[in-house]
Structures are given as structure tokens and as C-alpha cells.
Amino acid sequence: MKTINQKEFDEVTKTGICLVDFYATWCMPCRMFGAILEDIEEEIGESVKIFKVDVDENEALSRKFGVLSIPTILILKDGVLQEKHVGVWSKEDCIEAIKKYQ
């Protein structure tokens, strides 16, 4: 799972299905969800790109997507926002949401 910054965001999310986790290193729920994302990445492999964005290092990007609480998860398809979810998501619910766009 790659951590990206504002410069990389548009390029890496412009094609395919992407899940982007807005998080902070000090956030315990974010750490918990990070482990869930690792499981998801292992399970669904190449069909979805999963990225992380550190809100403390990418404030403008966080503002662009209205990230007020973390973790905030975005699902994008071909660069277009499809879903936004705030809080820890179960592995099953997350995979179900991703599959809607495959």
C-alpha cells in the first residue's frame, strides 16, 4: 500500500478503481483500519489500487475532499469520486463497496 501526496494524487487515481485512505500516524482508528486495508489489498490484489494520504502532510488535498474526521475513505473510479466514508469500515463492507464499481 503506497502513501501518496497531493502531487501524485491526480496521476495515480485517474484510471481504474482506487481506494484512498486519509489518515494520520497518531490516529488509533486509522492504524486499526490500516490493518484491515492490508487484508483487503492481499485479498483483492491488482483489481483495485489502494493508497494512503497523510492528512498532516497534505492539508490542501484533505480540504479539497472535505476531510474533517479520520479515517476518511474515498472510492474513485477513473478519477471520479464515487463514495466517501468516514470512520473505520469493516473488511466485508469495504470489499462490497469496491465491488460495486468493478
C-alpha distances in whole Angstrom, upper triangle without the diagonal:
4,7,10,13,16,17,14,14,17,16,13,14,17,17,16,14,11,10,10,10,13,13,15,15,18,18,18,17,14,13,15,13,9,11,12,8,7,11,10,8,10,13,13,11,11,13,11,8,6,6,7,11,13,16,18,17,17,20,22,19,19,23,22,20,23,20,23,21,18,16,16,14,15,15,16,18,19,18,20,20,20,20,19,19,19,19,17,17,18,16,19,19,16,16,19,19,16,19,21,20,19
4,6,10,13,14,11,11,14,14,10,12,16,16,16,15,12,11,10,10,12,13,14,14,18,18,19,19,15,15,17,15,12,14,15,11,11,14,14,11,14,16,16,14,13,15,13,9,7,5,6,9,11,15,16,15,15,18,19,16,17,21,20,19,22,19,22,21,18,16,16,15,15,15,16,18,18,17,20,19,21,20,19,20,20,20,19,19,21,19,22,22,18,19,22,21,18,21,23,21,21
4,7,10,12,10,10,14,14,11,13,16,17,18,16,13,12,9,9,10,10,11,12,15,16,17,17,13,14,16,14,11,14,16,13,13,16,16,14,17,19,18,17,17,18,15,11,9,6,4,6,8,11,13,11,11,15,16,13,14,18,18,17,19,17,19,18,15,14,14,14,14,16,16,18,19,17,19,19,21,20,18,19,19,19,18,19,21,20,23,23,19,20,23,21,19,23,24,22,23
4,7,8,6,6,10,10,9,10,14,16,16,16,12,12,9,10,10,11,13,14,18,18,20,20,16,17,19,17,15,18,19,15,16,19,18,16,19,22,20,19,18,19,15,12,10,7,6,6,8,11,12,10,9,13,13,11,12,16,15,15,18,16,19,19,16,15,15,14,14,15,15,17,17,15,17,17,19,19,18,19,19,20,20,21,23,22,25,24,20,21,24,22,20,23,24,22,23
4,6,5,6,10,11,10,12,14,17,19,18,15,14,11,12,11,12,13,15,18,18,21,21,17,19,21,19,17,21,21,18,19,23,22,20,23,25,24,22,21,22,19,15,13,10,9,6,8,9,11,8,6,10,10,8,10,13,13,14,16,15,18,18,16,16,15,15,15,17,16,19,18,15,18,17,20,20,19,20,20,21,22,23,25,25,27,26,23,24,27,24,22,26,26,24,25
4,5,5,8,10,10,11,13,16,18,18,15,15,12,13,12,14,15,17,20,20,23,23,19,21,24,21,20,23,24,21,22,25,24,22,25,27,25,24,23,23,20,16,15,12,11,8,10,10,12,9,6,9,8,6,9,11,10,12,14,14,17,18,17,17,16,16,15,16,15,18,17,14,16,16,19,19,18,20,20,22,23,24,27,26,29,27,24,25,27,24,23,26,26,24,25
4,6,7,8,10,11,13,16,18,19,16,17,14,16,15,17,18,20,23,24,26,26,22,24,27,24,22,26,26,23,24,27,25,23,26,28,26,25,23,23,20,17,17,13,13,11,13,14,15,12,10,12,11,9,13,15,13,15,18,18,21,22,21,21,19,19,17,19,17,19,17,14,17,18,21,22,21,23,23,25,26,27,30,29,31,30,26,27,29,27,24,27,28,25,26
4,6,6,6,9,10,13,15,16,13,14,12,14,14,16,18,20,23,23,26,25,21,22,25,22,20,23,24,20,21,24,22,20,23,25,23,21,19,20,17,13,13,11,11,10,13,14,16,13,11,14,13,11,14,16,15,15,19,18,21,22,20,20,18,17,16,16,15,16,15,12,15,16,19,20,20,22,23,24,25,25,27,26,28,27,24,24,27,24,22,25,25,22,23
4,6,6,6,8,11,13,13,11,12,9,12,12,15,17,19,22,22,24,23,19,21,23,20,19,22,22,18,20,23,21,19,22,24,21,20,18,18,15,12,12,9,10,9,12,13,15,13,10,13,12,9,11,14,12,12,15,15,19,19,18,17,15,14,12,13,11,13,12,9,12,13,16,16,16,18,19,21,22,22,25,24,26,24,21,22,24,21,19,22,22,19,20
4,6,5,6,9,12,13,11,13,12,15,15,18,20,23,26,25,28,26,23,25,26,23,22,25,24,21,22,25,23,21,24,25,23,21,19,19,16,13,14,12,13,12,16,16,19,16,13,15,13,10,13,15,12,13,16,17,21,22,21,20,18,16,13,13,11,12,10,7,10,12,15,17,17,20,21,23,24,24,27,26,27,26,22,23,24,21,19,22,22,19,20
4,6,6,8,11,13,12,14,13,16,17,20,22,24,27,27,29,28,24,26,28,25,23,25,25,21,22,25,23,20,23,25,22,20,17,17,15,12,14,12,14,14,17,18,21,18,16,18,16,14,17,19,16,16,20,20,24,25,23,22,20,18,16,15,12,13,10,9,12,14,17,19,20,22,24,26,26,26,28,27,28,27,23,23,25,23,20,22,23,19,20
4,6,7,9,10,8,11,11,14,15,18,20,22,25,25,27,25,22,23,24,21,19,22,22,18,19,21,19,16,19,21,18,16,14,14,12,9,10,9,12,12,16,17,20,18,16,18,17,14,16,19,17,16,20,19,23,23,21,20,18,16,14,13,11,11,10,9,12,14,16,17,18,20,22,23,24,23,25,23,25,24,20,20,22,20,17,19,20,17,17
4,6,7,8,6,9,9,12,14,17,20,22,25,24,26,24,21,23,24,20,19,22,21,17,19,21,18,16,19,20,17,16,14,13,10,8,10,9,12,12,16,17,20,18,16,18,17,13,15,17,15,14,17,17,21,22,20,19,16,14,11,10,7,8,7,5,8,10,12,14,15,17,19,21,22,21,23,21,23,21,18,18,20,17,14,17,17,14,15
4,7,9,9,12,12,16,17,21,24,26,29,28,30,28,25,26,28,24,23,25,24,21,22,24,21,19,22,23,20,18,16,15,12,11,13,13,16,16,19,20,23,21,18,20,19,15,18,19,16,16,19,20,24,25,23,22,19,17,13,12,8,8,5,4,8,10,13,15,17,20,22,25,25,24,26,24,25,24,20,20,22,19,16,18,18,14,15
4,7,8,12,13,17,19,22,26,28,31,29,31,29,26,27,28,24,23,25,24,20,21,23,20,18,20,21,17,16,13,12,10,10,13,13,17,18,22,23,26,24,21,24,22,19,20,22,19,18,22,22,26,26,25,23,21,18,14,12,9,7,4,6,9,12,13,16,18,21,23,25,25,24,25,23,24,23,20,19,20,18,15,16,16,12,12
4,6,10,13,16,19,22,25,27,30,29,30,27,24,26,26,22,21,23,21,18,19,20,17,15,18,17,14,13,10,8,7,8,11,13,16,18,22,23,27,25,23,25,24,20,21,23,21,19,22,22,26,26,24,22,20,16,13,10,8,6,5,8,10,12,12,14,17,19,22,24,23,21,22,20,21,20,17,15,17,15,11,12,13,9,9
4,7,10,13,16,19,23,25,28,26,27,24,21,23,23,19,18,20,18,15,16,17,14,13,16,15,12,12,10,7,5,6,9,11,14,16,20,21,25,24,21,23,23,19,19,22,19,17,20,20,23,23,21,19,17,13,10,7,6,4,6,8,9,10,10,11,14,16,19,20,20,18,19,17,17,16,13,12,13,11,8,10,10,7,7
4,6,10,13,16,19,21,24,22,23,21,18,19,20,16,15,17,16,12,14,16,12,11,15,15,12,12,11,9,6,5,6,7,11,12,16,18,21,20,18,20,20,16,16,19,17,15,18,17,20,20,18,16,14,10,8,6,5,6,8,8,10,9,10,11,12,14,16,18,17,16,17,16,17,16,12,12,14,12,9,11,12,10,11
4,7,10,13,16,18,21,19,20,17,14,16,16,13,12,14,13,9,12,13,11,10,14,14,12,12,12,11,7,6,5,6,8,11,14,15,19,19,17,19,19,15,15,18,16,14,16,15,18,17,15,12,10,7,6,5,6,9,11,11,11,10,10,9,10,11,13,14,14,12,14,13,14,13,9,10,12,10,8,11,13,11,12
4,6,9,13,15,18,16,18,15,12,14,15,12,11,14,13,10,13,15,13,12,16,17,15,15,15,14,10,8,6,5,6,7,10,12,15,15,13,15,15,12,11,14,14,11,14,12,15,14,12,10,8,6,5,6,8,11,13,11,12,10,12,11,10,10,12,13,13,13,15,15,17,15,12,13,16,13,11,15,16,14,16
4,6,10,12,14,12,14,12,9,11,12,9,8,12,11,9,12,14,13,13,16,17,16,17,17,17,13,11,8,6,5,6,8,10,13,14,12,14,15,12,11,14,14,12,13,10,13,12,9,7,6,5,7,9,11,15,17,15,15,13,14,12,10,10,10,10,10,11,14,14,16,15,12,14,16,14,13,17,18,17,19
4,7,10,12,11,13,12,8,11,13,11,10,14,14,12,15,17,16,16,20,21,20,20,21,20,17,14,11,9,6,5,6,6,10,11,9,10,12,10,7,11,12,10,11,8,10,9,6,6,5,6,8,11,13,17,19,16,16,14,15,13,11,10,9,10,11,13,16,17,19,18,15,17,20,17,17,20,21,20,22
4,7,9,7,10,9,6,8,11,9,9,13,13,12,14,17,17,17,20,22,21,21,22,22,19,17,13,11,7,6,5,6,8,10,10,11,14,12,10,13,15,13,13,10,11,9,6,5,7,9,12,15,17,20,22,20,20,18,19,17,14,12,11,10,11,13,16,17,20,19,16,19,21,19,19,23,24,23,25
4,5,5,9,10,7,8,12,11,11,14,16,15,16,19,20,19,22,24,24,24,25,26,22,20,16,13,9,8,5,6,7,9,10,11,15,14,11,14,17,16,15,12,12,10,7,8,10,13,15,18,20,24,26,23,24,21,23,20,17,16,14,13,13,16,19,20,23,22,20,22,25,23,23,26,27,27,28
4,6,8,10,8,7,11,12,10,13,16,15,16,19,20,20,22,24,25,24,26,27,23,21,17,14,11,10,7,9,9,11,13,14,18,17,15,18,20,19,19,16,16,14,11,11,14,15,18,21,23,26,28,26,27,24,26,23,20,19,17,15,15,18,20,20,24,24,21,24,27,25,25,28,30,29,30
4,6,9,8,8,11,13,12,15,17,17,18,21,22,22,24,27,27,27,29,30,26,24,20,18,14,13,10,11,10,13,15,16,19,19,16,19,22,21,20,16,15,13,11,11,15,17,20,23,26,29,31,28,29,26,28,25,22,20,17,15,15,18,21,22,25,25,23,25,28,27,27,30,32,31,33
4,6,5,6,9,10,11,13,15,15,17,19,20,21,23,25,25,26,27,28,25,23,19,17,13,13,11,11,11,14,15,16,19,18,15,18,21,19,18,14,13,10,8,8,12,14,18,21,23,27,29,27,27,24,25,22,19,16,13,11,11,15,17,19,22,21,20,23,25,24,24,27,29,29,30
4,5,5,6,9,10,11,13,14,16,17,19,20,22,23,25,25,27,28,25,23,19,18,15,16,14,14,15,18,19,19,23,21,19,21,24,22,21,17,16,13,10,9,13,15,19,22,25,28,31,29,29,26,26,23,20,17,14,11,10,14,15,17,20,20,19,22,24,23,24,27,29,29,30
4,5,5,6,8,10,11,12,14,16,17,18,20,21,22,23,26,26,22,21,18,17,14,15,14,14,16,18,19,19,22,21,17,20,22,20,19,15,14,11,8,7,11,12,16,19,22,25,28,26,26,23,23,20,17,14,11,8,6,10,12,14,17,16,15,18,21,20,21,24,25,26,27
4,5,5,6,9,10,10,12,14,15,16,18,20,20,21,23,23,20,18,14,13,10,11,10,11,13,15,16,17,19,18,15,18,20,17,17,13,14,10,7,5,9,10,14,17,20,23,25,23,24,21,21,18,15,13,11,8,7,10,13,14,17,16,15,17,20,19,19,22,24,24,25
4,5,5,7,9,10,11,13,14,15,17,19,20,21,23,23,20,19,15,14,11,13,12,14,15,17,18,19,22,20,18,21,23,21,21,17,17,14,11,9,12,13,17,19,22,25,27,26,26,24,24,21,19,16,14,12,10,12,14,14,18,18,16,18,21,21,21,24,26,26,27
4,5,6,7,9,10,11,13,15,16,17,19,20,22,23,20,19,16,16,14,15,15,16,18,20,21,22,25,23,20,23,25,22,22,18,19,15,12,10,13,13,17,19,22,25,28,26,27,24,24,21,18,15,14,11,8,10,10,11,15,15,14,16,19,19,19,22,24,25,26
4,5,5,6,9,10,10,12,14,15,16,17,20,20,17,16,13,13,11,13,14,15,17,19,19,20,23,20,18,21,22,19,19,16,17,14,10,8,10,10,13,15,18,21,24,23,23,20,20,17,15,12,11,9,6,7,8,9,12,12,11,13,16,15,16,19,21,21,22
4,5,5,6,9,10,10,12,14,15,16,18,19,16,14,11,10,9,12,12,14,16,17,18,20,22,20,18,21,22,20,20,17,18,15,12,9,12,11,14,16,18,21,23,22,23,21,21,18,17,15,14,12,9,10,11,11,14,15,12,14,17,17,16,19,22,22,22
4,5,5,7,9,10,11,13,15,15,18,19,17,16,13,13,12,15,16,18,20,21,22,24,26,23,22,25,26,23,24,21,22,19,15,13,15,14,17,18,21,23,26,25,26,23,23,21,19,17,16,14,11,11,11,10,13,15,13,14,17,18,17,20,22,23,23
4,5,5,6,9,10,11,12,14,17,17,15,15,12,13,13,16,17,19,21,23,23,24,26,23,22,25,25,22,23,20,21,18,15,12,14,12,15,16,19,21,24,23,24,21,21,18,17,15,15,12,9,8,8,6,10,11,9,11,14,14,14,16,19,20,20
4,5,5,6,8,10,10,11,14,14,11,11,8,9,10,13,15,17,20,20,20,22,24,21,19,23,23,20,21,19,20,18,14,12,13,11,13,13,16,18,20,20,21,19,18,16,15,14,15,13,10,10,10,8,11,12,9,10,13,13,12,15,17,17,18
4,5,5,6,9,10,10,13,14,12,12,9,11,11,15,16,19,21,22,22,24,26,23,22,26,26,23,25,22,24,21,17,15,16,14,16,16,18,20,22,22,23,22,21,20,19,18,18,16,14,13,12,10,13,15,12,12,16,16,15,17,20,20,19
4,5,5,6,9,10,13,14,13,13,11,14,15,18,20,22,25,25,25,27,29,26,25,28,28,25,27,24,26,23,19,17,18,16,17,17,20,21,23,24,25,23,22,20,20,18,19,17,14,13,11,8,11,13,11,10,14,15,14,16,19,19,19
4,5,5,6,8,11,11,10,11,9,12,14,17,19,22,25,25,24,26,28,24,23,26,26,23,25,22,24,22,19,16,16,13,15,14,16,17,20,21,21,20,19,17,17,16,18,16,13,11,10,7,9,11,8,7,11,12,10,12,15,16,15
4,5,6,5,8,9,8,8,7,10,12,16,19,21,24,24,23,26,27,23,23,26,26,23,25,23,25,23,20,17,17,14,15,14,16,17,19,19,21,20,19,18,18,18,19,18,16,14,14,10,13,14,11,10,14,14,12,13,16,16,15
4,6,5,9,11,11,11,11,14,16,19,22,24,27,27,26,29,30,27,26,30,29,27,29,26,29,26,23,20,21,18,19,18,19,20,22,23,24,23,23,22,22,21,22,21,18,17,15,12,14,16,14,12,15,17,14,15,19,19,17
4,6,9,10,10,12,12,15,18,21,24,26,29,29,28,31,32,28,28,31,30,27,29,27,29,27,24,21,21,18,19,17,19,19,22,23,24,23,22,21,22,21,22,21,18,16,14,10,11,14,12,9,13,14,12,13,16,17,15
4,7,6,7,10,10,14,17,20,23,26,29,28,27,30,30,27,26,29,28,25,28,26,28,27,24,21,20,17,17,15,16,16,18,20,21,20,19,18,20,19,22,21,19,16,15,11,12,14,11,8,11,13,10,10,14,13,11
4,6,7,8,10,13,16,20,23,25,28,27,26,29,30,26,26,30,28,26,28,27,29,28,25,22,21,18,18,16,17,16,18,19,21,21,20,20,21,21,23,23,21,19,18,14,15,17,14,12,15,16,12,13,16,15,13
4,6,7,9,13,16,19,23,25,28,27,26,29,29,25,26,29,27,25,28,27,30,28,26,23,22,19,18,15,15,14,15,17,19,20,19,20,21,22,24,25,23,21,20,17,18,19,16,13,16,16,13,13,16,14,12
4,7,10,13,17,20,23,26,29,28,26,29,28,25,25,28,26,24,27,26,29,28,25,22,21,17,16,13,13,12,13,15,17,17,16,17,19,20,23,23,22,19,19,16,16,17,14,11,13,13,10,10,12,11,8
4,6,10,13,16,20,22,25,24,23,25,25,21,21,24,22,20,23,22,25,24,21,19,17,14,12,10,10,10,11,13,14,14,14,14,16,17,20,20,19,17,17,14,15,15,12,10,12,12,8,9,12,10,9
4,7,10,13,17,19,22,21,19,22,22,18,19,22,20,18,21,20,23,22,20,17,16,13,12,10,10,10,11,12,14,14,14,15,16,17,19,20,19,17,18,16,17,17,13,12,15,14,11,13,15,13,12
4,7,10,14,16,19,18,17,20,20,17,17,20,19,17,19,18,21,19,16,14,13,10,10,9,10,12,14,13,15,14,15,14,14,15,16,17,15,14,16,13,16,16,12,12,15,14,11,14,16,14,14
4,7,10,13,16,15,13,16,17,14,14,17,17,15,17,15,18,18,15,13,12,10,10,10,11,13,15,13,15,14,16,15,14,15,16,16,16,16,17,16,18,18,14,15,18,16,14,17,19,17,17
4,7,9,12,11,11,14,15,12,12,15,16,14,16,13,16,15,12,10,10,9,10,12,13,16,17,15,17,15,17,16,14,14,14,14,14,15,17,16,19,19,15,17,20,18,16,19,21,20,20
4,6,9,8,7,10,11,9,8,12,13,12,13,11,14,13,11,10,10,10,11,13,14,17,18,16,17,15,18,16,14,15,14,15,15,17,19,19,22,21,18,20,22,20,18,22,23,21,23
4,5,6,6,9,11,10,9,12,14,13,14,11,13,12,10,10,11,12,14,16,18,21,22,19,20,18,21,19,16,16,15,15,16,18,21,21,24,23,20,22,25,23,22,25,26,25,26
4,5,5,6,9,8,6,9,11,11,11,8,10,10,9,9,10,12,13,17,18,21,23,19,20,18,20,18,15,15,14,14,16,18,22,22,25,24,21,23,26,23,23,26,27,26,27
4,6,6,10,10,9,11,14,14,14,11,12,12,11,12,13,16,17,21,22,25,26,23,24,22,24,22,19,19,17,17,19,21,24,25,28,27,24,27,29,27,26,30,31,29,31
4,6,9,9,9,12,14,15,15,13,15,15,14,15,15,17,18,21,21,24,24,21,23,21,24,23,20,21,19,20,21,23,26,26,30,28,25,27,30,27,26,30,31,29,31
4,6,6,6,9,10,11,12,11,13,14,13,14,14,15,15,18,18,21,21,18,19,18,21,20,18,19,18,19,20,22,25,26,29,27,24,26,28,25,24,28,28,27,28
4,6,5,6,9,10,10,9,11,13,13,14,13,15,16,19,19,23,23,19,20,18,21,20,17,18,17,18,21,23,26,27,30,28,25,27,29,26,26,29,29,28,30
4,5,5,6,9,10,10,12,15,15,16,15,16,16,19,18,21,21,17,18,17,20,20,17,19,18,20,23,24,28,28,31,28,26,28,30,26,26,29,29,27,29
4,5,5,7,9,9,12,14,14,14,12,13,12,15,15,18,18,14,15,13,17,16,14,16,16,18,20,22,25,25,27,25,22,25,26,23,22,25,25,23,25
4,5,5,6,5,8,10,10,11,9,11,11,14,15,18,19,16,16,14,16,15,12,14,13,15,17,19,23,23,26,23,21,23,25,22,21,25,25,23,26
4,5,5,6,8,11,12,14,12,14,13,17,17,20,21,17,17,15,17,16,14,15,14,17,20,21,25,26,28,26,23,26,27,23,24,27,26,25,28
4,6,8,11,14,15,15,13,14,12,15,14,17,18,14,13,12,15,15,13,15,15,18,21,22,25,26,28,25,23,25,26,22,22,25,24,22,25
4,6,9,11,12,13,9,10,9,12,12,15,16,13,12,9,12,11,9,11,12,15,18,18,22,23,24,21,19,22,22,19,19,22,21,20,23
4,6,9,11,12,9,11,11,14,15,18,20,16,15,12,14,13,10,11,11,14,17,18,22,24,25,22,20,23,24,20,21,24,23,22,25
4,6,7,9,6,9,10,14,15,19,21,17,16,13,15,13,9,10,8,11,14,16,20,21,23,20,18,21,22,19,20,23,23,22,25
4,7,9,8,12,13,17,19,22,24,21,20,17,18,16,12,11,9,11,14,17,20,22,24,22,20,24,24,21,22,26,25,25,28
4,6,7,10,13,16,19,23,25,22,21,18,19,15,12,10,7,8,11,14,17,20,22,19,18,21,23,20,21,25,25,25,27
3,5,8,12,15,18,21,24,21,21,17,18,15,12,10,7,6,9,12,15,17,20,18,16,19,21,19,19,23,23,23,26
4,6,10,13,16,20,22,20,20,16,17,14,11,8,6,5,7,9,13,14,17,15,13,17,18,16,17,21,21,21,23
4,7,10,13,17,19,17,16,13,13,10,7,6,4,6,8,10,13,15,17,14,12,16,17,14,15,19,19,19,21
4,7,10,13,16,14,14,11,11,8,6,5,6,8,9,9,12,13,15,12,9,12,14,11,11,15,15,15,17
4,6,10,13,11,10,7,8,6,5,7,9,11,12,12,15,15,16,14,11,13,14,11,10,14,14,13,15
4,7,10,9,8,6,6,5,6,9,12,14,14,13,15,14,15,13,10,11,12,8,7,11,10,9,11
4,6,6,5,4,5,7,9,12,15,17,18,16,19,18,18,16,13,14,14,11,9,12,11,9,11
4,5,5,7,7,10,12,15,18,21,21,19,21,19,20,18,15,15,15,12,10,11,11,7,9
4,6,9,10,13,15,18,21,24,24,23,24,23,23,21,18,18,18,16,13,15,14,10,11
4,7,9,12,14,17,19,22,23,22,24,23,24,22,19,19,20,16,14,17,16,12,14
4,6,9,11,15,18,21,22,21,23,23,23,20,18,18,19,15,14,16,14,11,14
4,6,8,11,14,17,19,18,20,20,21,18,15,17,17,13,12,15,13,11,14
4,7,10,14,17,18,16,18,18,18,15,13,14,14,10,10,12,10,8,12
4,7,10,13,14,13,15,16,16,13,11,13,12,8,9,12,11,10,14
4,7,10,12,11,14,16,16,13,11,14,14,10,12,15,14,14,17
4,7,9,8,11,13,14,11,10,13,13,10,12,15,15,15,18
4,7,8,12,14,16,13,12,16,16,14,15,19,18,19,22
4,6,10,13,15,12,12,15,16,15,16,20,20,21,23
4,7,9,12,10,10,13,15,14,15,18,19,20,22
4,6,8,7,6,10,11,10,12,15,16,17,19
4,5,5,6,9,10,11,12,14,16,18,19
4,6,5,6,9,10,11,12,15,16,17
4,5,5,6,9,10,11,13,15,16
4,6,5,6,9,10,11,14,15
4,5,5,6,9,10,12,13
4,5,5,6,9,10,11
4,5,5,7,9,10
4,6,5,8,10
4,5,6,7
4,5,5
4,6
4
